[in-house]
Amino acid sequence: MKIRWRLRMAAAQREVWTGAQLRRLLAEKAGLELSAASVSVLLTKEPAQMKLSTLAALCTALECTPNDLFEVDTTPVERPAPTPRATVDQPKIASSGGRSMPPV
């Protein structure tokens, strides 16, 4: 599964071109105060994780849905067929009258 972060595109479609504009919208419309550096990272890099409250604030500020902010490719990933494990031949223990032989 692949996830593509589309915040910059969603912002541009709403005439939000800079981090400063997005930061101002987040504060005014959603009440979320983020540092300039945090907003810059959101615009330039795909986040590994995000608080739901931040996602909700972005949606509120940009008047969009989470589907506008990221694209999920749910195409099943083909996995290679498992290779059969090689079995190791274990030496057979010779027995004499029901008793095992001492180790060699």
N, CA, C and O atoms as a MOPAC input file, in Angstrom:
PM7 MOZYME 1SCF
protein

 N      0.85200 1    -1.17100 1     0.00000 1
 C      0.00000 1     0.00000 1     0.00000 1
 C      0.89700 1     1.23200 1     0.00000 1
 O      1.85800 1     1.31600 1     0.76500 1
 N      0.57500 1     2.16700 1    -0.85200 1
 C      1.33900 1     3.41200 1    -0.92100 1
 C      0.43700 1     4.57200 1    -0.51900 1
 O     -0.74200 1     4.60900 1    -0.87200 1
 N      1.00600 1     5.52000 1     0.22400 1
 C      0.28000 1     6.71900 1     0.63300 1
 C      1.03700 1     7.91300 1     0.09900 1
 O      2.24900 1     8.02700 1     0.28500 1
 N      0.31900 1     8.80400 1    -0.56700 1
 C      0.94700 1    10.00200 1    -1.13200 1
 C      0.36700 1    11.23000 1    -0.43900 1
 O     -0.84400 1    11.44900 1    -0.46600 1
 N      1.22300 1    12.02200 1     0.17600 1
 C      0.81900 1    13.22400 1     0.90300 1
 C      0.58000 1    14.34500 1    -0.09700 1
 O      1.46000 1    14.66000 1    -0.89800 1
 N     -0.59600 1    14.94600 1    -0.05800 1
 C     -0.98100 1    15.94500 1    -1.05500 1
 C     -1.35400 1    17.29200 1    -0.44200 1
 O     -2.14700 1    18.03000 1    -1.02800 1
 N     -0.80800 1    17.62400 1     0.70700 1
 C     -1.15400 1    18.88600 1     1.35600 1
 C     -0.82500 1    20.07900 1     0.47600 1
 O     -1.64100 1    20.99200 1     0.35000 1
 N      0.35700 1    20.09100 1    -0.13600 1
 C      0.74000 1    21.24600 1    -0.96000 1
 C     -0.24700 1    21.44500 1    -2.10800 1
 O     -0.61800 1    22.57800 1    -2.41200 1
 N     -0.67300 1    20.36200 1    -2.74400 1
 C     -1.63400 1    20.46100 1    -3.84600 1
 C     -2.99100 1    20.94300 1    -3.34600 1
 O     -3.62100 1    21.79600 1    -3.97100 1
 N     -3.44000 1    20.39500 1    -2.21900 1
 C     -4.73000 1    20.80200 1    -1.65500 1
 C     -4.70100 1    22.28400 1    -1.27700 1
 O     -5.67600 1    23.00300 1    -1.49700 1
 N     -3.59400 1    22.73400 1    -0.71500 1
 C     -3.46900 1    24.14900 1    -0.34400 1
 C     -3.46000 1    25.02400 1    -1.59300 1
 O     -4.14200 1    26.04800 1    -1.63100 1
 N     -2.70300 1    24.64000 1    -2.60900 1
 C     -2.60900 1    25.43200 1    -3.83500 1
 C     -3.96600 1    25.54800 1    -4.52800 1
 O     -4.29700 1    26.59500 1    -5.08600 1
 N     -4.74300 1    24.47100 1    -4.49100 1
 C     -6.07800 1    24.50800 1    -5.10100 1
 C     -6.99300 1    25.49700 1    -4.38900 1
 O     -8.01700 1    25.91400 1    -4.92900 1
 N     -6.61400 1    25.86000 1    -3.18200 1
 C     -7.40400 1    26.82000 1    -2.40800 1
 C     -6.69000 1    28.16500 1    -2.28800 1
 O     -6.99200 1    28.96800 1    -1.40500 1
 N     -5.73300 1    28.39500 1    -3.19600 1
 C     -4.99400 1    29.65900 1    -3.27000 1
 C     -4.14300 1    29.93500 1    -2.02600 1
 O     -3.91300 1    31.09100 1    -1.67200 1
 N     -3.68300 1    28.88100 1    -1.37100 1
 C     -2.77500 1    29.01300 1    -0.23000 1
 C     -1.40900 1    28.58200 1    -0.73700 1
 O     -1.16800 1    27.40200 1    -0.99000 1
 N     -0.51100 1    29.56600 1    -0.88100 1
 C      0.76300 1    29.30500 1    -1.54400 1
 C      1.95200 1    29.22100 1    -0.60100 1
 O      2.98500 1    28.66100 1    -0.97000 1
 N      1.83600 1    29.75800 1     0.59900 1
 C      2.99600 1    29.78200 1     1.50300 1
 C      2.65000 1    29.14800 1     2.84600 1
 O      1.48600 1    28.99500 1     3.21500 1
 N      3.70100 1    28.79300 1     3.54900 1
 C      3.53300 1    28.26900 1     4.89300 1
 C      2.92600 1    29.29900 1     5.82300 1
 O      2.14100 1    28.95900 1     6.70800 1
 N      3.29000 1    30.56700 1     5.62400 1
 C      2.75200 1    31.63600 1     6.46600 1
 C      1.24000 1    31.75200 1     6.28900 1
 O      0.51400 1    31.96000 1     7.26100 1
 N      0.76400 1    31.61700 1     5.05200 1
 C     -0.68100 1    31.66100 1     4.80600 1
 C     -1.38700 1    30.48200 1     5.47600 1
 O     -2.43500 1    30.64500 1     6.10000 1
 N     -0.80400 1    29.30800 1     5.34000 1
 C     -1.40600 1    28.12200 1     5.94900 1
 C     -1.39400 1    28.24000 1     7.46800 1
 O     -2.37400 1    27.89700 1     8.13000 1
 N     -0.31400 1    28.71400 1     8.00400 1
 C     -0.20300 1    28.88400 1     9.45900 1
 C     -1.28100 1    29.83800 1     9.97000 1
 O     -1.90500 1    29.58600 1    11.00000 1
 N     -1.49300 1    30.92700 1     9.24700 1
 C     -2.50600 1    31.91300 1     9.62700 1
 C     -3.90400 1    31.28900 1     9.56100 1
 O     -4.72100 1    31.50400 1    10.45600 1
 N     -4.17900 1    30.51900 1     8.50400 1
 C     -5.48200 1    29.85800 1     8.39000 1
 C     -5.71200 1    28.85400 1     9.51500 1
 O     -6.80900 1    28.77200 1    10.06700 1
 N     -4.68000 1    28.09600 1     9.85000 1
 C     -4.79900 1    27.12800 1    10.93800 1
 C     -5.15300 1    27.82200 1    12.24900 1
 O     -5.98300 1    27.32800 1    13.01100 1
 N     -4.53200 1    28.95200 1    12.50900 1
 C     -4.79900 1    29.68900 1    13.75000 1
 C     -6.19800 1    30.30300 1    13.73200 1
 O     -6.93600 1    30.20200 1    14.71300 1
 N     -6.56400 1    30.94400 1    12.60800 1
 C     -7.83600 1    31.66500 1    12.53100 1
 C     -9.04800 1    30.73200 1    12.47100 1
 O    -10.02200 1    30.92700 1    13.19700 1
 N     -8.98500 1    29.71800 1    11.60300 1
 C    -10.16500 1    28.88200 1    11.37500 1
 C    -10.25000 1    27.67100 1    12.29500 1
 O    -11.34200 1    27.21600 1    12.63300 1
 N     -9.07900 1    27.14700 1    12.70300 1
 C     -9.09800 1    25.90300 1    13.48700 1
 C     -8.56900 1    26.08300 1    14.90000 1
 O     -8.67800 1    25.16900 1    15.71800 1
 N     -8.00200 1    27.23800 1    15.20000 1
 C     -7.47800 1    27.46300 1    16.54200 1
 C     -6.21700 1    26.67300 1    16.85500 1
 O     -5.90100 1    26.44100 1    18.02200 1
 N     -5.49900 1    26.25900 1    15.82500 1
 C     -4.27700 1    25.47800 1    16.01700 1
 C     -3.05900 1    26.36200 1    15.75100 1
 O     -2.88600 1    26.89400 1    14.65500 1
 N     -2.23100 1    26.50200 1    16.76800 1
 C     -0.99500 1    27.28300 1    16.64000 1
 C      0.16100 1    26.32600 1    16.38400 1
 O      0.53600 1    25.55700 1    17.26900 1
 N      0.72400 1    26.36600 1    15.19200 1
 C      1.90200 1    25.57400 1    14.86200 1
 C      3.05000 1    26.50600 1    14.56300 1
 O      2.84000 1    27.62100 1    14.08400 1
 N      4.26400 1    26.06300 1    14.84000 1
 C      5.43200 1    26.86800 1    14.52000 1
 C      5.60300 1    26.92800 1    13.00900 1
 O      5.08200 1    26.08400 1    12.28000 1
 N      6.33200 1    27.92300 1    12.55200 1
 C      6.61200 1    28.06100 1    11.12000 1
 C      7.35000 1    26.82900 1    10.61500 1
 O      7.10300 1    26.36400 1     9.50200 1
 N      8.25600 1    26.30100 1    11.43100 1
 C      9.02100 1    25.11700 1    11.03300 1
 C      8.10800 1    23.90300 1    10.88100 1
 O      8.27100 1    23.12200 1     9.94400 1
 N      7.15900 1    23.74000 1    11.78200 1
 C      6.23500 1    22.60500 1    11.70900 1
 C      5.37000 1    22.68200 1    10.45400 1
 O      5.15000 1    21.66900 1     9.79000 1
 N      4.88900 1    23.85400 1    10.13400 1
 C      4.07200 1    24.03200 1     8.93200 1
 C      4.91700 1    23.77300 1     7.68900 1
 O      4.45300 1    23.14400 1     6.73700 1
 N      6.14400 1    24.25300 1     7.69900 1
 C      7.03700 1    24.02700 1     6.56600 1
 C      7.26700 1    22.53800 1     6.32800 1
 O      7.25100 1    22.07700 1     5.18700 1
 N      7.48000 1    21.79200 1     7.40600 1
 C      7.69500 1    20.34100 1     7.28200 1
 C      6.43800 1    19.67400 1     6.73100 1
 O      6.53500 1    18.78700 1     5.88300 1
 N      5.26500 1    20.08600 1     7.19800 1
 C      4.02200 1    19.50500 1     6.68800 1
 C      3.86300 1    19.74600 1     5.19400 1
 O      3.35500 1    18.89100 1     4.46900 1
 N      4.29900 1    20.91200 1     4.74000 1
 C      4.16100 1    21.24200 1     3.32200 1
 C      5.19200 1    20.54100 1     2.44300 1
 O      4.92400 1    20.27500 1     1.27100 1
 N      6.35200 1    20.24200 1     2.98700 1
 C      7.43900 1    19.73400 1     2.14500 1
 C      7.72700 1    18.25300 1     2.28000 1
 O      8.33400 1    17.66700 1     1.38400 1
 N      7.31100 1    17.62800 1     3.37400 1
 C      7.63000 1    16.21700 1     3.58500 1
 C      6.37600 1    15.43600 1     3.93700 1
 O      5.43200 1    15.96400 1     4.52300 1
 N      6.39500 1    14.17000 1     3.56600 1
 C      5.29500 1    13.28400 1     3.93000 1
 C      5.45500 1    12.89900 1     5.39500 1
 O      6.48400 1    12.33400 1     5.76700 1
 N      4.46700 1    13.18900 1     6.23500 1
 C      4.61100 1    12.84500 1     7.65000 1
 C      4.52800 1    11.34100 1     7.87400 1
 O      3.74700 1    10.64800 1     7.22200 1
 N      5.33500 1    10.84700 1     8.79700 1
 C      5.28300 1     9.43400 1     9.15400 1
 C      4.07100 1     9.16200 1    10.03900 1
 O      3.50900 1     8.06700 1    10.02300 1
 N      3.68300 1    10.16200 1    10.80300 1
 C      2.50400 1    10.05400 1    11.65100 1
 C      1.95100 1    11.44900 1    11.88300 1
 O      2.65200 1    12.44300 1    11.69200 1
 N      0.68300 1    11.52200 1    12.29800 1
 C      0.06000 1    12.81600 1    12.52900 1
 C     -1.06100 1    12.63800 1    13.53600 1
 O     -1.78000 1    11.63800 1    13.50800 1
 N     -1.20600 1    13.59300 1    14.41000 1
 C     -2.31400 1    13.57200 1    15.35400 1
 C     -3.61100 1    13.80700 1    14.57900 1
 O     -3.64600 1    14.57700 1    13.61900 1
 N     -4.66700 1    13.13400 1    15.01100 1
 C     -5.95700 1    13.35000 1    14.36800 1
 C     -6.41900 1    14.79100 1    14.52600 1
 O     -7.09200 1    15.32700 1    13.64600 1
 N     -6.06200 1    15.42400 1    15.64200 1
 C     -6.46900 1    16.81900 1    15.83800 1
 C     -5.78400 1    17.73500 1    14.81700 1
 O     -6.37700 1    18.72000 1    14.37800 1
 N     -4.54500 1    17.41800 1    14.43800 1
 C     -3.85000 1    18.21100 1    13.41600 1
 C     -4.49300 1    17.98200 1    12.05600 1
 O     -4.68600 1    18.92900 1    11.29400 1
 N     -4.82600 1    16.73500 1    11.74700 1
 C     -5.49600 1    16.42600 1    10.48900 1
 C     -6.83800 1    17.15000 1    10.40900 1
 O     -7.18200 1    17.71900 1     9.37300 1
 N     -7.58600 1    17.12500 1    11.49700 1
 C     -8.88100 1    17.81100 1    11.53700 1
 C     -8.70400 1    19.31400 1    11.36300 1
 O     -9.50700 1    19.95600 1    10.68600 1
 N     -7.65500 1    19.88500 1    11.97100 1
 C     -7.39000 1    21.32000 1    11.83700 1
 C     -7.03300 1    21.67900 1    10.40100 1
 O     -7.48600 1    22.70300 1     9.88900 1
 N     -6.22900 1    20.85000 1     9.74800 1
 C     -5.89400 1    21.10300 1     8.34300 1
 C     -7.15400 1    21.06700 1     7.47700 1
 O     -7.33500 1    21.91200 1     6.60000 1
 N     -8.01400 1    20.09300 1     7.72600 1
 C     -9.25700 1    19.99400 1     6.96300 1
 C    -10.16100 1    21.19600 1     7.21300 1
 O    -10.79500 1    21.70300 1     6.28700 1
 N    -10.22100 1    21.64700 1     8.44700 1
 C    -11.03000 1    22.81800 1     8.78400 1
 C    -10.46400 1    24.07000 1     8.12300 1
 O    -11.20700 1    24.84700 1     7.52300 1
 N     -9.16100 1    24.26700 1     8.23100 1
 C     -8.52400 1    25.46700 1     7.68200 1
 C     -8.64700 1    25.52700 1     6.16200 1
 O     -8.85900 1    26.60000 1     5.59600 1
 N     -8.51300 1    24.38100 1     5.50500 1
 C     -8.54700 1    24.35600 1     4.03800 1
 C     -9.92700 1    24.00200 1     3.48500 1
 O    -10.11700 1    23.92900 1     2.27100 1
 N    -10.88600 1    23.78400 1     4.38600 1
 C    -12.24200 1    23.41100 1     3.99700 1
 C    -12.21200 1    22.23400 1     3.02700 1
 O    -12.70300 1    22.30800 1     1.90100 1
 N    -11.61600 1    21.14700 1     3.50800 1
 C    -11.47400 1    19.94700 1     2.69200 1
 C    -11.69400 1    18.71200 1     3.55300 1
 O    -12.03500 1    18.82000 1     4.73100 1
 N    -11.50000 1    17.55300 1     2.96800 1
 C    -11.61500 1    16.29800 1     3.69400 1
 C    -10.24400 1    15.62700 1     3.71800 1
 O     -9.35700 1    16.01800 1     2.95900 1
 N    -10.05700 1    14.63100 1     4.57100 1
 C     -8.77800 1    13.91200 1     4.56300 1
 C     -8.44200 1    13.31800 1     3.18500 1
 O     -7.26900 1    13.18700 1     2.83600 1
 N     -9.46000 1    12.96400 1     2.41300 1
 C     -9.20800 1    12.43000 1     1.07100 1
 C     -8.51400 1    13.44400 1     0.16900 1
 O     -7.83500 1    13.05700 1    -0.78100 1
 N     -8.67300 1    14.73500 1     0.45100 1
 C     -7.98500 1    15.76500 1    -0.33000 1
 C     -6.52300 1    15.88700 1     0.08400 1
 O     -5.70400 1    16.40200 1    -0.67800 1
 N     -6.19100 1    15.42100 1     1.27700 1
 C     -4.83900 1    15.61000 1     1.80800 1
 C     -3.91200 1    14.44000 1     1.55200 1
 O     -2.69400 1    14.61400 1     1.50800 1
 N     -4.46300 1    13.26000 1     1.38500 1
 C     -3.59300 1    12.14500 1     1.03200 1
 C     -4.32400 1    11.16200 1     0.13000 1
 O     -5.54600 1    11.01700 1     0.17000 1
 N     -3.52900 1    10.50800 1    -0.67000 1
 C     -4.03100 1     9.52900 1    -1.63000 1
 C     -3.50700 1     8.16700 1    -1.21000 1
 O     -2.31100 1     8.00000 1    -0.97000 1
 N     -4.39500 1     7.20700 1    -1.12400 1
 C     -4.00700 1     5.86500 1    -0.69500 1
 C     -4.19800 1     4.91000 1    -1.85900 1
 O     -5.29000 1     4.80400 1    -2.41700 1
 N     -3.13500 1     4.22300 1    -2.21700 1
 C     -3.19500 1     3.19800 1    -3.25400 1
 C     -3.37100 1     1.85900 1    -2.54700 1
 O     -2.45900 1     1.37600 1    -1.87700 1
 N     -4.55000 1     1.26600 1    -2.70200 1
 C     -4.84600 1     0.01400 1    -2.01000 1
 C     -4.66600 1    -1.20800 1    -2.91000 1
 O     -5.18000 1    -2.28700 1    -2.61400 1
 N     -3.93800 1    -1.03000 1    -4.00400 1
 C     -3.66300 1    -2.16100 1    -4.87500 1
 C     -2.87700 1    -3.20400 1    -4.09000 1
 O     -1.84700 1    -2.88800 1    -3.49400 1
 N     -3.35800 1    -4.44400 1    -4.08800 1
 C     -2.62600 1    -5.47500 1    -3.34400 1
 C     -1.19600 1    -5.62700 1    -3.86400 1
 O     -0.94900 1    -5.58500 1    -5.06900 1
 N     -0.29000 1    -5.79900 1    -2.95500 1
 C      1.11000 1    -5.98100 1    -3.28800 1
 C      1.34400 1    -7.45600 1    -3.54400 1
 O      0.98100 1    -8.30300 1    -2.72900 1
 N      1.95300 1    -7.75900 1    -4.68100 1
 C      2.25100 1    -9.15000 1    -4.97900 1
 C      3.47700 1    -9.56800 1    -4.20600 1
 O      4.51700 1    -8.91100 1    -4.25300 1
 N      3.34400 1   -10.64800 1    -3.50800 1
 C      4.47500 1   -11.18200 1    -2.74600 1
 C      5.00300 1   -12.40500 1    -3.47300 1
 O      4.22600 1   -13.20600 1    -3.99300 1
 N      6.31100 1   -12.55100 1    -3.51100 1
 C      6.85500 1   -13.74100 1    -4.16900 1
 C      6.44600 1   -14.99800 1    -3.41100 1
 O      6.26600 1   -14.98000 1    -2.19400 1
 N      6.30300 1   -16.09100 1    -4.16400 1
 C      5.93600 1   -17.36200 1    -3.54100 1
 C      7.03200 1   -17.76900 1    -2.56600 1
 O      8.21600 1   -17.62000 1    -2.87000 1
 N      6.65400 1   -18.27600 1    -1.40800 1
 C      7.68600 1   -18.67700 1    -0.44000 1
 C      8.51800 1   -19.82100 1    -1.00600 1
 O      8.00100 1   -20.73900 1    -1.64400 1
 N      9.79800 1   -19.74000 1    -0.75700 1
 C     10.69200 1   -20.80300 1    -1.21300 1
 C     10.61800 1   -21.94600 1    -0.21700 1
 O     10.60400 1   -21.71800 1     0.99300 1
 N     10.57000 1   -23.18300 1    -0.72000 1
 C     10.50300 1   -24.31900 1     0.20800 1
 C     11.79600 1   -24.40500 1     1.00700 1
 O     12.89300 1   -24.20300 1     0.48600 1
 N     11.63400 1   -24.70300 1     2.25800 1
 C     12.81600 1   -24.83300 1     3.12500 1
 C     13.52600 1   -26.14300 1     2.82500 1
 O     12.90400 1   -27.19200 1     2.65700 1
 N     14.81600 1   -26.04800 1     2.76600 1
 C     15.60900 1   -27.25700 1     2.53800 1
 C     15.60800 1   -28.07000 1     3.82200 1
 O     15.82500 1   -27.53500 1     4.90900 1
 N     15.36500 1   -29.35000 1     3.68800 1
 C     15.38700 1   -30.20600 1     4.86500 1
 C     16.78100 1   -30.80000 1     5.00100 1
 O     17.39600 1   -31.24200 1     4.03000 1
 N     17.23900 1   -30.79300 1     6.19400 1
 C     18.56700 1   -31.33000 1     6.47400 1
 C     18.40600 1   -32.78000 1     6.86900 1
 O     17.65200 1   -33.10900 1     7.78500 1
 N     19.12400 1   -33.64800 1     6.16700 1
 C     19.07100 1   -35.06500 1     6.51600 1
 C     19.79700 1   -35.26800 1     7.82500 1
 O     20.98700 1   -34.97800 1     7.94900 1
 N     19.06200 1   -35.77200 1     8.79900 1
 C     19.67600 1   -36.04000 1    10.07800 1
 C     20.14000 1   -37.49400 1    10.09400 1
 O     19.44100 1   -38.38200 1     9.60700 1
 N     21.30200 1   -37.72300 1    10.64800 1
 C     21.80000 1   -39.09700 1    10.66200 1
 C     20.87800 1   -39.97700 1    11.49000 1
 O     20.35900 1   -39.58100 1    12.53300 1
 N     20.70100 1   -41.17300 1    10.98500 1
 C     19.85700 1   -42.12100 1    11.70000 1
 C     20.68500 1   -42.77900 1    12.79200 1
 O     21.85500 1   -43.11700 1    12.61200 1
 N     20.04600 1   -42.93900 1    13.89800 1
 C     20.73800 1   -43.55400 1    15.02800 1
 C     20.54600 1   -45.05800 1    14.93400 1
 O     19.42500 1   -45.56600 1    14.90700 1
 N     21.65700 1   -45.74300 1    14.88600 1
 C     21.58900 1   -47.20700 1    14.81000 1
 C     21.20800 1   -47.74100 1    16.17800 1
 O     21.65800 1   -47.24200 1    17.20900 1
 N     20.38700 1   -48.74300 1    16.16200 1
 C     19.98800 1   -49.30900 1    17.44800 1
 C     20.33600 1   -50.78800 1    17.48300 1
 O     20.38500 1   -51.47500 1    16.46300 1
 N     20.56800 1   -51.22800 1    18.66800 1
 C     20.90200 1   -52.63000 1    18.86100 1
 C     19.99900 1   -53.16100 1    19.95400 1
 O     20.19400 1   -52.86400 1    21.13300 1
 N     19.01400 1   -53.94600 1    19.56200 1
 C     18.11300 1   -54.56600 1    20.53000 1
 C     17.30700 1   -53.55100 1    21.31200 1
 O     17.05600 1   -53.75300 1    22.50000 1
 N     16.88700 1   -52.44300 1    20.66500 1
 C     16.06900 1   -51.46900 1    21.36400 1
 C     16.90200 1   -50.43800 1    22.13100 1
 O     16.35000 1   -49.49800 1    22.70300 1
 N     18.19300 1   -50.60700 1    22.14400 1
 C     19.04200 1   -49.63000 1    22.83500 1
 C     19.73200 1   -48.74800 1    21.80200 1
 O     20.09100 1   -49.21100 1    20.72000 1
 N     19.90700 1   -47.52100 1    22.13300 1
 C     20.61300 1   -46.64200 1    21.19900 1
 C     22.10100 1   -46.79500 1    21.39300 1
 O     22.58400 1   -47.12600 1    22.47600 1
 N     22.79300 1   -46.55200 1    20.34400 1
 C     24.24700 1   -46.66200 1    20.35500 1
 C     24.82800 1   -45.40500 1    21.01400 1
 O     24.22200 1   -44.33600 1    20.94200 1
 N     25.97200 1   -45.52300 1    21.64100 1
 C     26.60300 1   -44.34700 1    22.21800 1
 C     27.00500 1   -43.36900 1    21.11500 1
 O     27.23500 1   -43.77700 1    19.97700 1
 N     27.08900 1   -42.07900 1    21.44900 1
 C     27.45100 1   -41.09200 1    20.43000 1
 C     28.80200 1   -41.37400 1    19.83500 1
 O     29.69800 1   -41.90100 1    20.49500 1
 N     28.93500 1   -41.01600 1    18.57700 1
 C     30.18800 1   -41.26500 1    17.85400 1
 C     31.05900 1   -40.05000 1    17.92000 1
 O     32.16200 1   -40.05000 1    17.37400 1

